[in-house]
Amino acid sequence: MSPQTEAVDRRPASVYWALFVGLSTFSLSPILVRLATEAPGLTVAVWRTTIAAAVLAPVAFFRIRKEVAAFDRRDILLIMTAGILLALHFVTWIESVYRTTVASASVLVTTSPIFLAVLGYLFLREHLTLKVSLSIVLAVVGAALIGLGDISTGTGGAPAPLLGNSLALTASFLFSVYLLMGRVVRQKTSWLAYVFPLYSVAALTVLTIALIQGVPIFGFRPEFYMLCAAMALGPQVLGHGSFNYAIRYLPAAVLGLLSLVEPVGASVLAYFLFQEVPSLPALIGMVIVLGAISVAIVNRKRPTVPASD
C-alpha cells in the first residue's frame, strides 16, 4: 500500500461530515456581515471572535489544560502568530464586504490557492508548473477585471469597490498563511487545543485594535448582536472550525478548492437579498479567477517538505 493510500485510509469519516457542515455556513458569512453594517467592521469582528472563543471556553477549560501546558515555544509562537493573522483576516474581510459587492469580495477572498502556490514556491521550494504559472497570471487578470467592472458600474451599493477588492485580496493572503501554520500545528495537536487558543488570540487582537482606534463596542440594536452571534457560531466555529479540523488530514490546497463553494452561494443570496448584479466585466473576471484557482489546485505538486516540518 502506498503512503498516499495509507494517508487516505487514516482520515476519519468525521472529516467529511465536518467539512459538509462547515462549508454550508460559509456562504452566509458575507450576507450576515452586510446585514450588520449599522456598526463599524471592527465592532463586528470584535463580537464575532469574542463570542466564538466564549462558546468554546467552558469545554476547553476542562479538556485541554494538560495539552496546552505541554506546548513548547514553537507551538506557542505558531498559534499566537496564526491567531493574529486570523484576526487581521477577519478585519480586512469584513471591511471588504462593507466597501464592495458580496460577489466580488467572496470571489477574491477565495484566491488563497494562488497565494498558497506562490508561498510554496518561495518557502517550500515547490516547483511552479507552466499551468500553475498561467493560473497565477489569469487570476491577476481576473481580479483586475473585477475591480474595473465594479468601479465602472458602482453597483450593489458598493461605496469604495477598489479599496474593498484590495482588502478582500489581503484577507485571502492572510488566510493562506494562517492555514499553512495550522497545517503544521495540527499534526501534533488536538482540534480544541489548537482552535480555542487560536480564537482567543484572534479575539484579543481585534479587541486591542478596536480599543486603540476608539471604535464603539456597545450601544447597538439587539439584532446586531444576534447577527454577530450567528457569524461566530456558523461561519467561524463551524466553518473555520471544520477547516482547522480537516487541515490535519487534507492539504491546504484541497481546502482552498472546497472554499469555492462560498462565492457561488453568496453571490446567489446577494442577488435575491440585495439585488446585487455584477457587471459583465466583473462577471467575466469572477469566472476567470475561479477557473485559475481550479487549475492551480489540480496541477499543484505535493510539497517537497513534510507538513510536520
LOVEXVEX-581018 format. One record per atom (N, C-alpha, C, CB): x, y, z. Coordinates in steps of 0.1 Angstrom, whole numbers, plus 5000, padded with zeros to 4 digits. Glycine has a CB too. Layout:
# residues N
XYZ/...
END
This chain:
# residues 309
500949885000/500050005000/500950125000/499050005012/500650224991/501450344990/501250435002/501150414977/502250525005/502050625016/500750705014/503250705017/500550745001/499350824998/498050755002/499350874984/497950624998/496750545002/496650535017/496850404995/497750515024/497650505038/497150635045/499050465044/497650745039/497150875044/495650895042/497850985037/495150845031/493750855029/492950765039/493350815014/493550645041/492850555050/492750605064/493550415049/493750685068/493750735082/492750855084/495150785085/492150895073/491251005075/489850955081/490951085062/489451005092/488250955098/487051015090/488050995112/485950945090/484750995082/484251125088/483650895083/484651155100/484151285106/484751405099/484551295121/485851385092/486451495084/485551545074/487851455078/484951455066/484051495055/482751545060/483751365047/482251495072/481051545077/481251685083/480551455089/482351705089/482751845094/482851945083/484051835102/483451905072/483551995060/482252025054/484551935050/481351925053/480051945048/479252045056/479251805047/479252035069/478552125078/479252265077/478552075092/480552265078/481252395078/481152475065/482752375080/481252405053/481152475041/479752525038/481452375029/478752465044/477352515042/477152645049/476352405048/478052685059/477852805066/478652925059/478352795080/479652885051/480552995046/479853095037/481652925037/478853055029/478153145020/477353245028/477253065011/477053215041/476253305049/477153415054/475553235060/478453405055/479253495061/479153635056/480753455060/479353655042/479253795037/477853855038/479653795023/476853765038/475453815039/475253865053/474453695036/475653795063/475553835077/476253965080/475953725087/477453975074/478254095075/477554215069/479654085069/477054195057/476254305051/475054355059/475854265036/474454255065/473254295073/473654365086/472454165077/474854355090/475354415103/476054545101/476254315110/475854615090/476654735087/476254855095/476454765072/475354845105/475054955113/476154995122/473754935122/477154895124/478254915133/479554915124/478354815144/480654975129/481954955121/482354815120/483055035128/483154785109/483654655107/484454595119/484454645095/485154685125/485954635137/485054585148/486954745142/483954655150/483054615161/482454475157/481854715162/482154455145/481654325141/482754215144/481254325126/483954245140/485054155142/485254125157/486354205136/485154225165/485254205180/484254105185/485154335187/483054125182/481954045187/481953905181/480654105185/482353895168/482353765162/483453675168/482653775147/484653735170/485753655176/485553625190/487053725173/485053725198/484853705212/483853605215/484453845218/482753605208/481653505211/482153365207/480353545202/482853355196/483453225192/484353165203/484153235179/485253245208/486053205219/485353175232/487153305222/484353255235/483553235247/482753105246/482653345249/482253065235/481452945233/482252825236/480852935219/483552825232/484452715233/485052705247/485452715223/485052815254/485752825267/485352725278/485652965273/484052705280/483752605291/484252465289/482252605292/484152425276/484652285273/486152285273/484152235259/486752385267/488252395266/488852395280/488652515258/488252465289/488852485303/489152345309/487952565312/488252255307/488352115314/489152015305/487052065317/489252035292/489751935284/491151955278/488851915272/491652075278/492852095271/493952155279/492652195259/493752165292/494752225301/496152155301/494252235315/496052025302/497351945301/498051955288/497051805305/497251955277/497851955264/498452095261/496751925253/497752205265/498252335263/499552355272/497252445267/499552305284/500752315293/501952255287/500452255306/501752155278/502852085272/503352155259/502451945269/502752255255/503252335243/504652385245/502252445240/505452365235/506852425235/506752565229/507852345228/507852635229/507952775224/507452785210/509252835226/507852685202/507552695188/506052685186/508252575180/505352595194/503952575193/503252715197/503452465202/503652765208/503052895212/503253005202/503652935226/504453015196/504753115187/503853105174/506153115183/503752975169/502952955157/501452985160/503052805153/500952945171/499552965174/499253115176/499052885187/500153185183/499953325185/499953405172/500953385195/500953365163/501053425150/499853405142/502353385143/499453275142/498253235134/496953305139/497953085135/496853325152/495753405158/495753545154/495753395173/496853605153/496953745149/496653755134/498453805151/497153665126/496753665112/495253645110/497653555104/494753555118/493253525116/492453655120/492853415125/492953725130/492253845134/492353955123/492853905147/493453965117/493654065106/492854015094/495154075103/492753885092/491953835081/490453875083/492053675080/489953855095/488553895098/488354045096/488153855112/489254125101/489154275099/489054315085/490254345107/490054265077/490154305063/488954245055/491454265057/488554125058/487454065051/486154135054/487353915055/485854165066/484654235070/484554375063/484454245085/485754445064/485754575058/485654575043/487154645062/486054465037/485954455022/484454435018/486754335017/483754365026/482254345023/481554475025/481654235032/482054565034/481354695036/481554785024/481954765048/482654755016/483054855006/482854804991/484454885008/482754674989/482554624976/481354534976/483854554971/481054474964/479954384963/480254254970/479554364948/479154184974/479354054981/480053954971/478053994985/479653964958/480153864949/481653894947/479453884935/482154014945/483554044943/484354004955/483754194940/483854044967/484654014979/484753864981/483954074992/483653794978/483653644981/484553574971/482253594979/484653624958/485453554949/486953584952/485153604934/487253714955/488653754957/489253694970/488753904958/488353674980/488853614992/489153464991/487853635004/488753404980/488953264978/490253234969/487753194972/490953344967/492253324959/493353264967/492653464953/493053214978/494153164987/494953054980/493553105000/494352964971/495252864964/496352934956/494352774956/496053044950/497053114942/498253164952/496453234935/497853214963/498853264973/499653134978/498153334985/498853024980/499552904985/500552854975/498552794988/500252864963/501252824952/502452904952/500552824938/502253044954/503453134954/504253114967/502953274953/503553094978/504253074991/505052944991/503253075003/504352834985/505052714983/506352724975/504152604977/506252804965/507452824956/508552904964/507052904943/508152994972/509153084979/509753014991/508453214983/508952944998/509452895011/509552735012/508452935022/508852665004/508952515004/509652464992/507552455005/510152554983/510952514971/510052424962/512152434975/508752454962/507952374953/508052434939/506452384958/508152354929/508252394915/506952444910/508852284906/506952564903/505752614897/505652564882/505652764897/504652474880/504552424866/504052544857/503552314865/504052514844/503652614834/502152644837/503852564820/501352544840/499952564842/499652654854/499152434843/500452624865/500252704877/500652844875/501052634889/501752864868/502253004865/501153074856/503552994857/500553004847/499553064839/498353094847/499152964827/497953004857/496853034865/497053154874/496552914874/498253184878/498553304886/498353424877/500053294891/498853424865/498653534856/497153554853/499353514843/496453454851/494953464848/494253514861/494353324845/494653474873/494053524885/494253674886/494553454897/495453724883/495653864884/494853944874/497153894881/494753884861/493853944851/492453944855/494053874838/491953834861/490553824865/490253924877/490253684870/491253934886/491054034897/490954174892/492154014907/491754204882/491754334876/490454364869/492954354866/489954264863/488654284856/487454304866/488254164847/487554234877/486554254888/486654394893/486754154900/487854444896/488054584901/487554684891/489454604904/487954664878/487454764868/485954764866/488154734855/485454644866/483954634864/483254694876/483554484863/483654674888/483054734900/483154884900/483554684913/484354934896/484555084896/483655154885/486055114893/483555084874/482855144862/481355154865/483155074850/480855054872/479355054874/478955104887/478854914872/479755074898/479355124911/478055054916/479255274912/477854934912/476554864915/476554814929/476254754905/475354774934/475254694946/475554784959/476154584946/475554914958/475754994970/477154984975/474854954980/478154964966/479554954969/480155094969/480254854960/480455144981/480955284982/482455304977/480855334995/483255194979/484655204976/485155074970/485555254988/484755034958/485054894953/486554864952/484354874940/487354964948/488754944946/489354904960/489455064940/489054984970/489554954984/489054824989/489255074993/487754804986/487154674991/487754554985/485654674988/487954554972/488654444965/490054424970/488654474950/490754534972/492154524977/492154454991/492854654978/491154494999/491054435013/490754285012/489954515021/489854245002/489554105001/490754024997/488454094990/491554084988/492854014984/493754004996/493554084972/493854105004/494654105016/494153995026/494754245023/492853985027/492253885036/492653745031/490753905037/492653725018/492953595012/494453555015/492753594997/495353655014/496753625017/496953595032/497553755013/496253665041/496353645055/495853505058/495653745063/494753465052/494153335054/495053225049/492753325046/495753245038/496653145033/497753115043/497253195020/498453215048/499553205058/499053135071/500253335061/497853185075/497253125088/496952975086/496053205092/496452945074/496152805071/497352715071/495352795058/498452765065/499752685065/500252665079/500752765056/500152765087/500652755101/499752645109/500552885109/498452655106/497552555112/497852415108/496152585109/498352395095/498752265090/499852205098/499052275075/500852295102/501952255110/501552215124/503052365110/500852305131/500452285145/499552165146/499852405150/498652145137/497552045139/498151895137/496452065129/499351885132/499951745131/500151685145/501251755124/500251765155/500551715169/499651765180/502051755173/498551835175/497751905185/496251865182/497952055185/495451845192/494051815190/493351945185/493351765203/492151925180/491452035174/491152145184/490151985168/490652105196/490252205206/491452275211/489352145217/492552205214/493752265219/494352365210/494752155223/494052355197/494552455187/493552565185/494852385174/492252525183/491252625180/491052725191/490052555175/490852675203/490552775214/491652875217/490252695227/492852835218/493952945219/493953035207/495252885221/493752975195/493753055182/492653155183/493552955170/491453115186/490353215186/490553315197/489053135188/491153275208/491353365219/492353475216/491853295232/493453435209/494353535204/493753625194/495653465198/492953575185/492353655175/491353755181/491553565165/490653715191/489653805198/490453915205/488853725208/491553875212/492253985220/492954075210/493353915228/493354025198/494054115189/493054215183/494654035177/491854165179/490854255173/490354355184/489654175168/490154315196/489754405207/490754505209/489454325220/492054475209/493054575211/493054675201/494454505212/492954635188/492954725177/491754825178/492854645163/490554765182/489354845183/489454945194/488154755186/490054905206/490255005217/491255115213/490754925229/492355075206/493355175202/492655285193/494555115195/491855235184/491255325174/489955395180/490855245162/489555355192/488355415198/487055375191/488455565197/486955255186/485755205179/484755165190/486155085170/483455205188/482455175198/482155025198/481155245195/481954965210/481654825211/480254795215/482654755222/479654885223/478354875228/477454985222/478254875243/476154965225/475155075221/474455045208/475855195220/474454925203/473754895191/472554815194/474754815181/471654795183/470454725185/470654575188/469554735172/469754505195/469954365198/470154285186/468754315206/469454325175/469654245162/471054235157/468754305151/471854345160/473254345156/474054245163/473854485159/473854225176/474554135184/474153985180/474354155199/472853975177/472353845172/473053805159/470853845170/473253905150/473953875137/475453835140/473953995128/476053905150/477453865153/477553725159/478053975163/476553695167/476553565173/476353455162/475453545183/475553485152/475353395141/476653375133/474253445132/477353485131/478653475125/479653395133/479253615122/479653405146/480553335155/480253185155/480453385169/478953155156/478653005157/478652945143/477252995163/478253015133/478252955119/479552955112/477153025111/479853065105/481053075097/482353055104/481053205089/482353095117/483653085124/483852955131/483753195135/482952915141/483152795148/482952675139/482152785160/481852675131/481552555122/482352565109/480052555119/482452685103/483152705091/484652695092/482752835084/485252795098/486752795101/487052675109/487152925107/486252635119/486552525127/486652395120/485452505138/485752375109/485852255101/487152255093/484652245092/487652365089/488852375081/490052345091/489052515075/490052395103/491052365112/491052225117/490952465125/489952155116/489852015119/490451935107/488451975122/490051975095/490451895084/491851915079/489551925072/492452025083/493852065079/494851965083/494152205084/494451885093/495451775098/495451665088/494951725112/494351645080/494251535071/494351565057/493051455074/494051695053/493951735039/494951845036/492551775035/495551855024/496351965021/495652095021/497051935007/496352205024/495652335024/495152365010/496752445028/495752324999/495252354986/493952284983/496252304975/493652174988/492352104987/491252184994/492451954992/491652235006/490652315013/490352445006/491152345027/491452494999/491252614991/490252584980/492552654985/490252464974/489352434963/487952424969/489652294957/487752364981/486452354987/485852484990/486552264999/486752584993/486252714997/485552794985/487352805002/485752734973/485052794962/483552784963/485552734949/483052714972/481552704974/481052834979/481252594985/481852914986/481453044992/480953144982/482553095001/481853174972/481453284963/480153254955/482553324954/479953124952/478853084944/477553104952/478952934939/477553044964/476353064973/476153204977/476552974985/477153274980/477053414985/476553504974/478353464990/477053484962/476553564950/475053544947/477353534938/474653424948/473253394946/472353464957/472953244946/472753444969/472053504980/472053664979/472653464994/473153724975/473253864974/472353914963/474653914972/472153834953/471353874941/469853894946/471453774930/469453794954/468053794959/467853884970/467553654963/468853904979/468653984991/468954134989/469453925003/469954154981/470454294980/470354344965/471854314985/469854264956/469754294942/471054334936/468754414940/472154264941/473454294935/473654214923/474554264946/473854284911/474054214899/475454264894/472954254888/476454164893/477754204889/477754254874/478754084890/478554354871/478754404858/479354294849/479654534857/479254304836/479754204827/481254184828/479454244812/482054294829/483554274831/483854204844/484254404831/483054244855/483354184868/482954034868/482554254879/481854004861/481353864860/482453774852/480053854853/482953834841/483953764834/485253744843/484353844821/485553844850/486753834859/486553734870/486953964866/485353714875/485053614885/485253474879/483653634891/484753454867/484853324861/486353294858/484053324847/487153394854/488553374852/489253334865/489153494845/488953414875/489553384888/489253244893/489153484899/487953204893/487653074897/488252964889/486053054897/488352984876/489052884867/490452884870/488852924853/491152994873/492552994876/492852924889/493053144877/491952944899/492152874911/492052724909/491152924922/491152674902/490952534899/492152474892/489752504891/492752544883/493952504876/495152494885/494252594864/495252594894/496352604903/496352484913/496352734911/495152444917/494952334927/495152204920/493552344934/494552184909/494652054902/496052014898/493752044890/496852124894/498252094890/499352124900/498452174877/498952154912/499852194922/500652064927/499252264934/501952064927/502751954931/502651934946/504151964926/502951814951/502951794965/504251854971/502951634968/504151894984/505351964990/506551874990/504952015004/507751934988/508951854990/509351845004/510051914981/508751935013/509051925027/507851875034/509452065032/507951775043/506851725050/506051835058/507251615060/504751815059/503951915066/504351935080/502451885065/504851835087/505251845101/506451925103/505451705107/507251955092/508452035092/508152175091/509451985082/
END
